[in-house]
Amino acid sequence: MSTLKPLLTAEDLTVGYFSSKKTPRPVAQPVRLALWPGELVCLLGPNGAGKSTLLRTLAGLQPPLSGRLNLGGAALAGLSAAERARQLSIVLTDRVDAGNLTVQELVSLGRHPHTGWLGSLSAHDEAQVQAALTATGTSSFAQRPVGELSDGERQKVLLARAIAQDTPIVLLDEPTAHLDLPNRVALMRLLHRLARQTGKAILLSTHELDLALQAADRVWLLPADGVLHTGTPEDLVLSGEFAAAFAREGLAFDPATGTFALHAPMGPAVQLMGDGATAFWTRRALEREGFVPTAGPAALRVTAPSPPKTSQWISHAPGHPAQYHKTIEELLRTLRLTFDNTPLA
């Protein structure tokens, strides 16, 4: 029997805040949660659902409205700040005033819960700092003042500080908010690897839905109604709970591709023939133009090429002979002229 135990648990937990009239305002209904070693968990939900409030409650920065919250087998409310800091590190979206500290000096502050009252770093502490700088790609500017960093660089430095703190649990609020796409992908990959290699439980809130579906071992899904759903990304997608949490007028989640549809096709049906990458991107282009791709018979047919057999798209429009197109751009131009006689810009 496995002896693995959760690092953090919550039972009948209600999170929220108090209004100016001291009236409790719950944002998440009583939930039961657990953070397990070695897992990357993504907290997802629409704006205003209460993701940051939940993170702050789990970190002990604000009390729950009701329920029980345990950290390392002990009641979180009964732990001192120093005891919590040895169990849990957190990176919030609040801007940190680092004064004239260098990157390395700020990251070194992550070792504070493990040092004596003098704050002297041992060889082990120095090694932890260097490992955190290396893991986050911040070693190259370790001697720069934090005040000179870009928002993206600063975000990675704050993550490095949390890693240097070397706690079993790491909580992150929107860690990819100021990063470009390659760095967002790299950060999610790094967090997943850290969870696997170190056994840490890493929980982050994010709006990077597509990356979360790929990287997360588990998703905590918090819709606007405050009823939390937990499970693997795949189970939440297939159950329809993921799409329902982000339902908006004119916006639909496609479980077949794991993406949100930007367009609502209303035009003629088109039988799309072919498979592989070319068929996938042909479908995307047809949907953008308002057509409704289907696998079944339709008056309009488009055949996507299957390299290396052919490198041309073929269209069969009602009342027109088959036409051949070297690119998707040519295909769309022909279809636009055929159906509304309006050339593409």
N, C-alpha and C positions, 0 to 999 in steps of 0.2 A: 504494500500500500504506500502511495506517495506521501511524503511528509511535508510537501510544499504547502505553505500557508500564505494567505493574502497579507500584504504589507499594510494595507489600509482598508477598513471596512466602514460602511455606513448602513444603519438600519432605521427604517421609518424616518428618514431625514427629510425635513422641509427647510429649504433655503429661501431667503428673501431679505427684506429690509423693513425698517419701521418708517412710517411717514412722519411728517412734522407734528402730527397729532398723536404720535406713539401708537398708531394703528399698524399691526403687522401686515406686510404686503408680500405674500409668498410668490415666488417666481417658478419654483419647481415643487411639485406635490411630493408627498412622502415616497421616498425611493430607497431601494436597497442596492448598494454598490460594493464592489471589491476591486482593488488594484493588486494584480499578481506580479511576482518577480518575472523579469524577462519579457514583459509585454509593452508594446507601444499602443497607447489608447488615444484616439482622437475624439475630442468633444466637439460635436457639430450641431448647428442649429441656426435659425434665422437671426438677424439683428434684433436685439431687445429681448431675446428668449431667456436670458439669465445665465449665460455661460460664464462670464467673468465673476458673477456673484457666487456661482457654484464653486469655481476654482478658489476664490478667496475664503470661502467657508471651509473647504477641505484643507486649506493651508493653515487654518486657525486664525486668520486675519479678521474674521468677523464671526460671531456666534451663529449657529443654526437657530431657526425659529422653534424647532422641536427635533427630537430624534437623538440617536446615539452615533458618535463618530469615534472610532478607535484607530490609533496609529501605533504600529509595532506592538499590538496586543494590549495597549493601555489607552484609557480614555484621553482623547486629545485635549479636552478642557483642563485636565489635571496636570499636563506637562508644562514645564517652564519653557521660556523662549529658547534657552540654550539646548534643552532636550529636544525640542521640535527641530531646531536647526541642525542637529546631528542625524535626524531621520528624514528631513524633507527640505528641499530647496525649491525656490520659486522665482520665475522671471515674469514680471508683469509688464504691461504696456506703458506704465508710468515712466516718464523720463527721469533718469538718474542724474543727479548733479554730482559729478565726480571731481569737481574742483580742478586741481592741477595734476591729478594722478595720471600716471602712464597706464597703458593697457596692462602691462605685467603687474603693476601695483594693485590695480583694481581686481584683476583675476586672483591675486594672492589673498585678497580679503575673503575669498571663499573658504580659506583654511581657518578663519577665525574661530569657528566652533570647536576646532580640534586642537588649538594651541593653548598654552598657559596664559595667565593674566597679563604677561608681558607681550604676548603676541609674536614671539620669536618663531621663525620657521625652521623646522628641522630639515634634514636632508630628504626625508620622506615627503614633507610638505612641499619642498621645492620641486621634487620629482612630480608630484601631483599637479602642480601649477604648470610645469612644462608639458605634461601629457595633455592637459586641457587646452593649452594654446595650440599644440600640434593637432589635436583632434578637430578643432574648430577652424583651422587654417588662419589663425591670428598671430602666429609666431613671427611672421615677416614684419609686422608693425608693433611688436610688443613694447618698444621703447617710445612710441608716439604718445603724446598727451591725448586722453580720451576726448577732450573738447574739440580736437581737430578731426575726429572721425566722421564719416558719413553715417546716416541712419542705419544702413545695412551693416556696416562694420561694427557700429556700436551694438547692434542686436547680437552679432556673433560673439562679441566680447562678453556680454551679459550671460550668454549661454556658457561660455568658457568658465566664467566665475561659478556658475551653478554646477558645472561638471567638476571643477576643482574642489567644491564643497564635499563631493563624494558621498552623497546621501543615497539611501536605498530608493527614494522616491524623488522624481524631478517633475515639477509642474511648470508649464509654459503657457502664457497667454498670448496668442497670435505671434509666434516667433518668426513667421515668414512675412510679416506685414510690410517690411521695408526692403525686401530682397527682390532682385530680378528673377526671372524664371529659372535660369540655370542654378542660381544659388538656392532657390526654394527647393528644387529637386535634390540638390546636394545635401541640404540641411535635413530633409525628410529621410534621405538615405542614411545620413549620419545618425540620426536619432534611432532609427530602426536597428542599425548595427550596434549602437551603444546598449540598447535594451537587451539584445541577444547576447552580446559578448560579456557584459558586466552583470547581468541579472537585475538591473535596475527596472523599476516600474516608471515609465515615462508617460505622463498625461499632458496633452496639449490641446488647447482650443484653436480652431483654425477655420478660415473661410475657403481654404484650398480643398474643395470637395473632391476634385478628381485625384489629387495626390493622396488625400486621406484614404480614399477607397482602395488605392494601390498599396499604401504603406502600412496602414493600421492593422494590428492583430485583432483589435476590438474597437468598436465605435460606441460612444455614448451619444445618443441622438436626442436632443432637447428641442421639441417643437414649441410653438408659441403657446400651446395650451398647458405647458409645464409638466406633461406626463412623459417621463424619461423612458426611452427604449434602449436596451443594450444588446449587443451581439456582434458577430463577425460582420464585416461590411457586406459580404455576399448574402447572408441571411436577411439583413435589413433591406437590401435592394430587392431580393426576390419576394419578400413578404409585402412589398409595397409601402412599408413604413417610411423608407427614405424619401420616396417621391412625395408622399403625403406631407412630410415635414416642411418641404420647400415648395409646396403647391402655390402657384401664383397664376393669375389670369394671363393666358397667352404663353405660359412657360410650362413645359412638360419634361420630365426626366425619362430618358430612354434606357430601360434596363439592359437592352441588348448591346449598347455601346458604352454605358456608364457615363453618359454626358447629358447635359440639359439642351433641349432644342431651343434655338434662338428664333426659329421661324415656324410658322404654322401653315404648311402647304395647303392651298385651297384650289389649285389648278387641276389640269387633266391628270389622270392616272397614266403612269408609264411603266411598262413591263421592263424591268432591268435584268439583263442577262449577263452572267459572268460571276466571277468570284475573286477573292484575294484583295490585295490593296487597291488595285485600280477600280474594282467594283465599289469598294467602300467609299473612296473619295469621289467617285462618280455620283453615288447616292447623295453624298453631302452637297455636291454642287447642284443636283437636280432639286433637292429640297429647298436650297437657298433661292432658286428661281421660281419656287411656288408649285412645282410638280409634286405628285404623290407617287413615289416609287413603290412598286409592288412586285411580288414574285409570280403572281397569277397573270392570266391573259389580259391584255389591254390593247386598244387600237394603236397606241403609240408604243413603239419598242425601241430600246437602246441596248446595244451590246457593247460591254466594256471589253477592251483587249485583254488577252492573256499572254503576255510576253513569255518566251521569245517567239510564240507562234504568230502573233500579229501585234502591230503597234498602232492600230487605228480603231477609233470608235465608229460604230455603225448605227445610224438612226433610220427608223421606218415610221414615217408620219402618214396619217390617213390621206390618200389622194396624191402622195408624192413617192417617187422612186427612192430606193435606199440611197443614203448619202454617207460618205466616209469623211472622217475628221481626224486630223493628226493630234489635236489637243482637246482638252475639255473646254477651253475657251472657244474653239471653233464649233464644237458641239452645241454649246449654249447659245452662241450667236445664231446658228441655224434654227434652233428651236424657238428662239424669241421671234425671229423673222417669220417663221411658219405660223405661229399662233397669234401674234398680235401685230406683226408687221412693224415692230419697233426695234431698231437696231440697238445693240448694246453700246453704252458710252465708251 
